[in-house]
């Protein structure tokens, strides 16, 4: 990636891209969004209306951030992450308007392929495992295992999701996706993929 003045990306005329932001080729930034200096955004990302990306954040390739989402300092989104409309990230556990806690920001890591539903809240200091799936309105307060399906307040795991986004139904510790053919093995509170999808995944 290069300085944002020298790459091929689209930014709507109503958006603000500060000098010093790094934006990859093919990324699209829509109405009323603001990318601040020090933010790093990968290639082929899509930032919807009214998205704010703060300094010290890192966004991978092919990340989709829907309307009204703020990515605060300390948050990292790996490749292929989906952030639903109005989902929320935090970066301080005990904020007070009159107390500066900039040196207390907690890192939040959203690993490759994870999806976060509309209006969900991700409390700072947690890691969402690869291809985790956070239901709409859930409040995540602890780490999420790869492929974990999380719902509720506070969020709890209620099942597993395939890499392609379909729900899995393990039997005797094994699961196969009826849509893409990927297979998995369940062991306690973890799930691992044993064979990848047979279907060709096309980025939308």
C-alpha positions in Angstrom: 0.0 0.0 0.0 1.0 3.6 -0.6 0.2 7.0 0.6 -3.5 7.8 -0.2 -2.6 10.4 -2.8 -1.0 7.9 -5.1 -3.4 4.9 -5.2 -6.5 4.1 -7.1 -9.4 4.2 -4.6 -12.8 6.0 -4.5 -13.8 8.5 -1.9 -17.1 10.3 -2.1 -16.9 14.1 -2.3 -18.6 14.4 1.1 -16.0 12.2 2.9 -12.8 13.4 4.6 -9.4 11.6 4.1 -6.7 13.2 6.3 -3.2 13.6 5.1 -1.2 10.6 6.5 -4.0 8.0 6.1 -3.0 4.9 4.2 -5.6 3.4 1.9 -5.2 0.4 -0.5 -6.2 0.1 -4.1 -9.8 -0.5 -5.0 -11.2 0.6 -1.6 -14.4 2.6 -1.6 -15.3 5.2 1.0 -18.8 6.6 1.0 -20.8 9.6 2.1 -19.8 11.6 5.2 -17.1 9.2 6.3 -13.8 10.3 7.9 -10.5 8.5 7.8 -7.9 10.1 10.1 -4.2 10.4 9.8 -2.4 7.2 11.0 -5.3 4.9 10.0 -4.3 2.0 7.7 -6.9 0.5 5.4 -6.2 -2.4 3.0 -7.3 -3.1 -0.6 -10.8 -3.6 -1.9 -12.5 -2.5 1.3 -15.9 -0.9 1.4 -16.7 1.8 4.0 -20.4 2.8 4.1 -22.0 6.1 5.0 -20.9 7.8 8.2 -17.9 5.6 9.0 -15.1 6.9 11.2 -11.6 5.3 11.2 -9.4 6.7 14.0 -5.6 6.9 14.1 -3.8 3.7 15.2 -6.3 1.4 13.6 -5.5 -1.3 11.1 -8.0 -2.7 8.6 -7.1 -5.6 6.3 -8.1 -6.4 2.7 -11.7 -6.9 1.5 -13.2 -5.6 4.7 -16.8 -4.4 4.6 -17.9 -1.8 7.1 -21.5 -0.8 6.9 -23.1 2.5 7.8 -22.6 4.3 11.1 -19.6 2.3 12.5 -16.6 3.9 14.3 -13.3 2.0 14.4 -11.5 3.3 17.4 -7.8 3.3 18.2 -6.7 -0.2 19.4 -9.1 -2.0 17.0 -7.6 -4.2 14.3 -9.7 -5.9 11.6 -8.0 -8.7 9.6 -8.9 -9.6 6.0 -12.5 -10.4 5.0 -14.2 -9.0 8.1 -17.8 -7.9 7.9 -19.1 -5.1 10.3 -22.9 -4.8 10.2 -24.7 -1.4 10.4 -24.2 0.5 13.6 -22.1 -2.1 15.4 -20.0 -0.7 18.2 -16.4 -1.0 19.3 -15.0 0.4 22.5 -11.4 0.9 23.6 -11.6 1.8 27.4 -13.2 -0.3 30.1 -14.2 2.5 32.5 -14.5 5.8 30.7 -15.0 9.1 32.4 -15.3 12.4 30.6 -13.1 14.1 33.1 -10.4 11.4 33.3 -7.9 10.9 30.5 -7.4 7.2 29.8 -5.6 7.3 26.5 -2.8 5.2 27.9 -5.3 2.5 29.0 -6.7 1.6 25.5 -7.3 -2.2 25.2 -6.6 -4.0 22.0 -9.5 -5.6 20.1 -8.6 -8.1 17.4 -11.2 -9.3 14.9 -9.6 -12.2 13.0 -10.0 -13.1 9.4 -13.5 -13.7 8.0 -15.4 -12.8 11.1 -18.9 -11.3 10.8 -20.4 -8.8 13.3 -24.2 -8.3 13.2 -26.1 -5.0 13.2 -26.1 -3.1 16.5 -23.7 -5.6 18.2 -21.2 -4.3 20.7 -17.7 -5.6 21.0 -16.3 -4.6 24.4 -12.6 -3.8 24.2 -9.8 -6.2 25.0 -11.3 -9.3 23.3 -10.4 -11.4 20.3 -12.9 -12.7 17.8 -11.5 -15.9 16.3 -11.4 -16.6 12.6 -14.9 -16.8 11.0 -16.7 -16.1 14.3 -20.3 -14.9 13.8 -21.7 -12.3 16.2 -25.5 -12.1 16.0 -27.4 -8.8 15.7 -27.5 -6.9 19.0 -25.2 -9.2 20.9 -22.8 -7.8 23.5 -19.4 -9.5 23.4 -17.5 -9.3 26.6 -14.9 -12.2 26.2 -12.9 -13.9 23.6 -14.8 -15.8 20.9 -13.5 -19.1 19.5 -13.0 -19.6 15.7 -16.4 -20.3 14.0 -18.3 -19.5 17.2 -21.9 -18.3 16.8 -22.6 -15.8 19.5 -25.9 -14.3 20.6 -27.4 -12.4 23.5 -26.5 -10.0 26.3 -23.9 -10.8 27.4 -23.1 -12.9 24.3 -22.9 -16.7 24.7 -22.0 -19.3 22.2 -25.0 -21.2 20.8 -23.4 -23.1 18.0 -20.9 -23.0 15.1 -20.9 -21.3 11.7 -19.1 -22.6 8.6 -16.5 -20.5 6.9 -19.1 -19.8 4.1 -21.6 -18.4 6.7 -24.0 -21.4 7.1 -24.9 -22.8 10.5 -23.3 -26.2 11.3 -24.9 -29.0 13.2 -22.2 -31.3 14.5 -23.0 -34.9 15.3 -20.7 -37.2 17.3 -18.0 -34.4 17.1 -18.1 -34.0 13.4 -19.9 -31.5 11.0 -20.2 -31.0 7.3 -21.6 -27.9 5.6 -24.5 -28.8 3.4 -23.9 -25.8 1.2 -20.1 -25.7 0.5 -19.0 -29.2 1.7 -16.4 -28.0 4.2 -15.9 -30.5 7.1 -15.1 -29.8 10.7 -14.2 -31.6 14.0 -15.6 -30.5 17.3 -13.6 -31.0 20.5 -15.1 -29.5 23.7 -15.5 -25.7 23.2 -13.4 -25.6 19.9 -14.0 -26.4 16.3 -11.4 -26.9 13.6 -11.8 -27.3 9.9 -10.6 -30.7 8.5 -11.4 -30.1 4.8 -12.0 -26.9 3.0 -15.0 -25.9 0.9 -15.4 -27.6 -2.4 -17.2 -24.5 -3.7 -15.4 -21.6 -5.3 -15.8 -18.5 -3.0 -16.4 -15.3 -5.0 -16.0 -12.0 -3.2 -19.1 -9.8 -3.5 
